[in-house]
Amino acid sequence: MTKTLFDDLQCFVEYQIQHKPSRDFIVEEIKKYNLPFTIDQAMTAWYEHDALHYLSQKPFTDKGEECIVYLEKKFNRGWLPFGSMYNKFLPREFDCSHITQELITETAELIEYFF
């Protein structure tokens, strides 16, 4: 069996995700910066962004974020649908043929459940 960077989704949520936003945090950020999305849209973007980290096995580093921007652009998920200003890294292309829209949705929903 091959060991991966993020083996178990629940452990990934508990120990790898650096910032777990609450609805209250999102409300404050939306008010503070007059952001153009709803609380639910922001929460979904956050879950999708983290799901892309898990599915791609890319760490929360600058290089990892570059790969995630590539995926956000490819699948129109996460923060990129709201504009490039919400994820300012330059895209780094890589093979991600195993990732599908359905898998992103399923993983994001599970991350929301584990939050």
NORPEVEN-V859246 format. One record per run of one state. SS is the DSSP state (H for helix, E for strand, L for the rest). FROM is the first residue (numbers start at 1). LEN is the number of residues. If there is no record, write none. Layout:
ss = <SS	SS>
from = <FROM	FROM>
len = <LEN	LEN>
This chain:
ss = <L	H	L	H	L	H	L	H	L	H	L	H	L	H	L>
from = <1	9	17	23	34	39	57	62	76	80	83	84	87	101	115>
len = <8	8	6	11	5	18	5	14	4	3	1	3	14	14	1>
